Amino acid sequence: MDMDNMLGGAGGPIGQFPLEQWFYEMPVCTRWWTAATVTTSLLVQCHIITPFQLFYSFRAVFVKNQFWRLLTTFIYFGPLSLDLLFHVFFLQRYSRLLEESSGRSPAHFSWLLLYATSILLCLSPMLSMPFLGSALSSTLVYIWSRRNPETRLSFLGLLVFTAPYLPWVLMAFSLVLHGTVPKDELCGVVVGHVWYFFNDVYPSLNDGQRPLDPPIWWRRIFEARPIDTGAQPINNEIAAAAAPELR
């Protein structure tokens, strides 16, 4: 469901509000990431918690045992604002498209999230990035954009371009809006490109080998029946028709 239909009442199940319907239509990983992001911003806005309790710090996590920061750094995008709405829209849109393309089991998409969050946490101290939500969102946008090279998008109704340019358009918009180079989004693009290369380019050059596919033990966590190791990997390609234009 598009974001412009969130407040519309037609077509939803009886007894279910449109916003509730939109929420439960999202696949599980995207659903709870979106919910955690909005909830965290509300808690900060109400002064129940502060951003100083949420950012990632190696010392705070591994010396002071504040392990929650390993997660909260990815779910705080700032206080309630238009900028937060902008981030939530892109987060749920492209995270949802990638998760839906990975099949009924969340194993593949959750493995992608584990890969991306682990790499970003390692890079954070070197690049002085205390909050990593934008970087993770940028990773997902980049992967989706590379897998849909023919999809045409419209940004704010002013600029029309094909999907591979989307990460760069968003970075240019961030540069204009904040006046600084968005190094977190650049970092997300690099992390996303490594995943894209080893999942979409490398297999065709090396007899179908996929070094970043989730291991069998990880898939068994999410899938009830035993894994057939001789089965073909799930095709992660997204049909261009499944990605409507931004208007």
C-alpha positions in Angstrom: 0.0 0.0 0.0 1.3 3.4 -0.9 1.8 6.0 1.8 -0.7 8.3 0.2 -3.4 5.7 0.9 -2.6 5.3 4.6 -5.4 7.7 5.6 -7.9 6.4 3.0 -10.8 4.3 4.3 -11.7 2.3 1.2 -10.7 -1.3 0.6 -9.6 -2.2 4.1 -10.9 -5.2 6.1 -14.0 -4.6 8.2 -13.1 -3.4 11.7 -9.5 -2.4 10.8 -8.3 1.2 10.5 -6.4 2.1 7.3 -3.2 2.9 9.3 -3.5 -0.4 11.1 -4.1 -2.2 7.8 -1.0 -0.5 6.4 1.1 -1.6 9.4 0.1 -5.3 9.4 0.5 -5.5 5.6 4.3 -4.9 6.1 6.5 -8.0 6.4 7.7 -8.8 9.9 11.2 -7.3 9.9 10.1 -4.0 8.2 7.0 -3.8 10.4 8.9 -3.9 13.7 11.8 -1.7 12.5 9.3 1.0 11.5 7.4 0.6 14.8 10.5 0.9 16.8 11.7 3.9 14.9 8.4 5.8 15.5 8.2 4.7 19.1 11.7 5.8 19.9 11.2 9.3 18.4 7.9 9.6 20.5 9.8 8.6 23.7 12.5 11.2 23.0 9.8 13.9 22.1 8.1 13.2 25.5 11.4 13.4 27.3 11.1 9.9 28.6 14.5 9.0 27.1 17.3 11.2 25.6 19.4 10.7 22.4 22.4 10.3 24.7 21.0 7.0 25.8 20.6 5.7 22.3 23.8 6.4 20.3 26.5 3.7 19.7 29.7 4.0 21.6 32.2 1.2 21.7 33.2 2.1 25.3 29.6 2.4 26.5 28.7 -1.0 25.0 31.7 -3.1 25.7 33.1 -1.4 28.9 29.9 -0.2 30.6 27.7 -3.1 29.3 25.1 -0.9 27.7 24.2 -3.4 25.1 20.9 -1.9 24.0 22.9 0.7 22.1 23.7 -2.0 19.5 20.0 -1.7 18.5 19.0 1.8 19.4 21.6 3.4 17.1 19.6 2.0 14.2 16.1 3.1 15.2 16.6 6.8 16.1 16.4 9.2 13.2 15.7 12.4 15.3 12.7 14.0 17.0 9.2 14.2 15.5 9.6 16.3 12.3 9.2 16.4 8.6 12.7 14.9 8.3 11.6 11.9 10.4 8.6 11.4 8.2 10.8 11.5 5.2 13.1 8.8 6.7 10.3 6.6 7.8 8.7 6.7 4.4 11.9 5.6 2.6 12.7 3.1 5.3 9.4 1.2 5.2 9.1 1.5 1.4 12.4 0.0 0.3 12.9 -2.3 3.3 9.4 -3.7 2.5 10.2 -4.2 -1.2 13.5 -6.0 -0.4 11.9 -8.2 2.3 8.9 -9.2 0.2 11.3 -10.2 -2.7 13.2 -12.5 -0.4 10.4 -15.0 -0.1 7.9 -16.0 2.7 10.7 -16.7 5.2 12.4 -13.7 6.8 15.7 -15.7 6.9 17.3 -14.0 3.9 16.3 -10.4 4.7 17.2 -10.8 8.4 20.6 -12.1 7.3 21.0 -9.0 5.2 20.1 -6.8 8.2 22.6 -8.7 10.4 25.4 -8.3 7.8 24.7 -4.6 7.3 24.4 -3.7 11.0 27.5 -5.7 11.9 29.6 -3.9 9.2 28.2 -0.5 10.1 28.9 -1.0 13.8 32.6 -1.9 12.9 32.9 1.3 10.8 31.1 3.6 13.3 34.1 4.4 15.6 36.4 5.0 12.6 34.0 7.4 10.9 32.5 9.0 14.0 28.9 8.0 13.2 27.1 7.6 16.5 23.7 7.0 14.9 23.5 4.4 12.1 19.8 4.4 11.1 20.3 6.5 8.0 23.3 4.4 6.9 21.3 1.2 7.2 18.4 2.7 5.3 20.8 3.9 2.6 22.2 0.4 2.3 18.7 -1.0 1.5 17.8 1.8 -0.9 21.1 1.2 -2.8 20.5 -2.6 -3.1 16.9 -2.0 -4.3 18.0 0.6 -6.8 20.7 -1.6 -8.4 18.2 -4.5 -8.7 15.7 -2.3 -10.6 17.7 -0.4 -13.2 14.8 0.2 -15.5 12.4 1.6 -12.9 11.6 5.3 -13.4 11.1 7.4 -10.3 10.0 11.0 -9.6 11.5 13.0 -6.7 9.2 15.6 -5.3 7.4 15.7 -8.6 10.3 17.8 -10.1 13.1 15.3 -11.1 12.5 12.1 -13.1 15.3 9.5 -13.2 15.9 5.8 -13.2 16.3 3.8 -10.0 20.1 3.5 -9.9 20.4 7.3 -9.4 18.1 7.3 -6.3 20.8 7.0 -3.6 22.8 9.9 -5.2 19.6 12.0 -5.5 18.9 11.5 -1.9 22.5 12.4 -0.9 22.3 15.6 -3.0 19.0 16.4 -1.3 20.6 15.8 2.1 23.6 18.0 1.2 21.3 20.9 0.2 19.1 20.4 3.3 21.9 20.1 5.9 24.9 21.7 4.1 27.2 18.8 4.8 28.3 15.7 2.9 26.2 12.8 4.3 29.0 10.4 5.2 26.5 8.0 6.8 24.6 7.6 3.5 27.9 7.2 1.6 28.9 4.5 4.0 25.6 2.8 3.5 26.1 2.8 -0.3 29.5 1.1 0.2 28.0 -1.6 2.4 25.1 -2.1 0.1 27.4 -2.4 -3.0 29.4 -5.2 -1.3 26.2 -7.1 -0.7 24.9 -6.4 -4.2 28.1 -7.6 -5.8 28.4 -10.8 -3.9 24.7 -11.7 -4.3 23.9 -10.4 -7.8 27.2 -10.2 -9.7 29.6 -12.7 -8.2 27.3 -15.8 -8.6 27.1 -15.4 -12.4 31.0 -15.3 -12.5 31.6 -18.2 -10.2 29.2 -21.1 -11.0 26.3 -19.7 -8.8 28.3 -19.5 -5.6 26.7 -17.0 -3.1 29.1 -16.4 -0.3 26.8 -14.0 1.6 23.7 -16.3 1.6 22.5 -17.2 5.1 23.9 -20.4 6.5 21.7 -23.4 7.0 21.6 -23.0 10.8 20.3 -19.4 10.4 17.6 -20.5 7.9 16.4 -23.2 10.3 15.7 -20.6 12.9 13.0 -19.1 10.6 11.9 -22.0 8.6 9.9 -24.9 10.1 10.9 -27.7 7.6 14.4 -28.9 7.0 16.4 -27.1 4.3 17.1 -28.9 1.1 20.8 -28.1 0.5 20.5 -29.0 -3.2 17.7 -26.5 -3.8 18.3 -23.4 -5.9 18.8 -20.1 -3.9 15.8 -17.8 -3.7 15.8 -15.3 -6.5 16.1 -11.9 -5.0 15.2 -9.9 -8.1 12.4 -7.5 -7.8 10.0 -7.0 -10.7 10.0 -3.4 -11.8 6.2 -3.5 -11.8 6.3 -4.1 -8.1 7.9 -0.7 -7.5 5.5 2.1 -8.4 6.9 5.6 -9.1 7.3 8.1 -6.3 4.9 10.9 -6.7 
